[in-house]
Amino acid sequence: MNTLEAQIEAVCRKAKEAARKVARLSAGEIDGALAAIGEALEESRPRIEEANRLDRELGCTQGLSPALLDRLTLSPKAFSTMQRGIEEVRRLPSPLGRVLEERIRPNGLRIRKVRVPIGVIGVIYESRPNVTVDVAALCLKAGNAVVLRGGSEAFYSNTALAQAVRNGLDRAGLPPEAVQLLPTVDRASIPILCRQRRYLDLLIPRGGPGLIEAVVTHAQVPVIKHFQGICHVFVEAAADLEMARKIVLNAKCQRPAVCNAMETLLVDRRIARAFLPGMVRELRARGVEVRGDEETQRLGGAEVVPASPEDWATEYLDMILSVRVVDGLPEALSHIEQFGSSHSDAIVTEDRDAAEEFLRSVDSAVVYWNSSTRFTDGGEFGLGAEVGISTDKIHARGPMGVEELTSYKYVVVGSGQIRE
């Protein structure tokens, strides 16, 4: 075993030991620890902001894209949102011990299905330092320990944030080892972490295709993926065009560097002439590069860039938008089925039948009718925060909050029954 493997195994072993202690804590003890973490973050704010400034300076030197720099930045608003997220998680009812089902068998056995922690969760993520705190708070609320592996671009920010969280745990009398940040950004740490089946119960990667592929390839424990967000908005023939305009602008422009931003706009051919020319002008005025099919180029004018086949399957995370004119709902559904990433997709229409067919047919974690895809978020869904947006179908799907970080066990109470 080399030095890096030994280091990562030691971190995971300590997390496993801490998880056993955290699982036995009362809801009040966990909530007290979350409050202490909030206080520790505020006390450590100058050090955290300085670490984030250093990460941003290094990112500029290394040529990070504006989208990645946006994700990396802990602005005053982002810091306040992070603090508010901890408080919202603290106020959530504890899922632990909740009886999901109960039945009494003919022989008198009382069988209860009870919600319990998963154990130790490994989370591998990129860019956003606020994930360090969001994930720690959610995992603790669900009675778990967590091992974090952040991206190299946010190393100093993540280190400062994780230390503040651990300070809060220590102040509250909980084991600081319940929240562990790998002290390395060596790429070799990812496959090593993925092999820690003695200590990890679940892996959650959130990032680009390369990260997801690496984790899935090497994982020897269950994985729930936070994959690409190739999100679509379909403006159907019966849409309120002013509503559609506002939804399109919000879904693309409000924060383009996030996974729930729209990447492809689909427009019903029956209203394309009335909708697209003005929509393209407004998108261009906002700084969006529009890449369109032949019909979009014809209606949108010279500023529309011809779309390549690769554009339909690209998560831009930038002020770039693919636009295609389709022949009604069937072609829109076919396009989403072929190019979507099972994240978030929306239809804008006043036709209830068309909307309900879209909601039934689109196989994504979140589907919308007359709303922006930007709402796919743990905070917006009332979950306090999220570990990620699961695009898988097993165990958890969509925003992963506290309940999605638990499992269950059966508790059986008898009075001397034996099986004949």
Summary of the structure (lengths in Angstrom):
residues: 420
radius of gyration: 23.5
end to end distance: 50.5
largest distance: 81.6
contacts: 1500
relative contact order: 0.14
helix: 47%
strand: 19%
